[in-house]
């Protein structure tokens, strides 16, 4: 699934970092759709870390923490 299961945690982290709910949804959705359309060939984690709008609010380490399966 390319990490799509973690999208909600990233969305919440963005809102906690001060991004509006609507903008956070838009940022996560546009990257999640790329993963979905690639049938999981793309990685949500990689796309989010490459998205300047996402990394303006969250560091790479903060994004990676949202993909921790031990959560």
C-alpha positions in Angstrom: 0.0 0.0 0.0 3.0 2.3 -0.1 2.5 3.6 3.4 -1.0 5.0 2.9 -2.0 3.6 6.3 0.1 6.3 8.0 -1.6 9.2 6.2 -3.9 10.1 9.1 -1.0 10.4 11.6 0.8 12.8 9.1 -2.4 14.8 8.7 -2.7 15.2 12.5 1.0 16.1 12.8 0.6 18.8 10.2 -2.4 20.3 12.0 -0.4 20.2 15.3 2.4 22.0 13.5 0.0 24.9 12.7 -1.2 23.9 9.2 -4.9 24.4 8.7 -7.0 21.2 8.6 -8.0 21.9 5.0 -4.4 22.6 3.8 -3.1 19.5 5.7 -5.7 17.4 4.0 -4.7 18.8 0.6 -1.0 18.1 1.2 -1.5 14.6 2.4 -4.1 13.8 -0.2 -2.1 15.0 -3.2 0.8 12.7 -2.2 -1.5 9.8 -1.2 -3.2 9.9 -4.6 0.2 9.5 -6.3 0.8 6.4 -4.3 -2.7 5.1 -4.9 -2.4 5.6 -8.7 1.0 3.9 -8.7 -0.6 0.8 -7.1 1.9 1.2 -4.2 5.0 1.4 -6.4 5.6 4.9 -4.9 6.2 5.5 -1.2 4.1 8.0 0.7 7.0 8.5 3.1 9.4 9.4 0.2 6.9 11.7 -1.5 6.1 13.6 1.7 9.8 14.1 2.5 10.2 15.5 -1.0 7.2 17.8 -0.8 8.4 21.3 0.1 5.0 22.3 1.5 5.1 19.4 3.9 8.7 19.8 4.9 8.0 23.5 5.6 5.9 22.3 8.6 7.6 19.0 9.5 11.2 17.8 9.4 12.1 14.6 7.7 12.6 13.0 11.2 9.1 14.1 12.3 7.6 12.6 9.1 9.5 9.4 9.5 8.3 9.1 13.1 4.7 9.0 11.8 5.5 5.8 9.9 6.7 3.9 13.0 4.9 0.6 13.1 5.5 0.3 16.8 3.2 3.3 17.4 
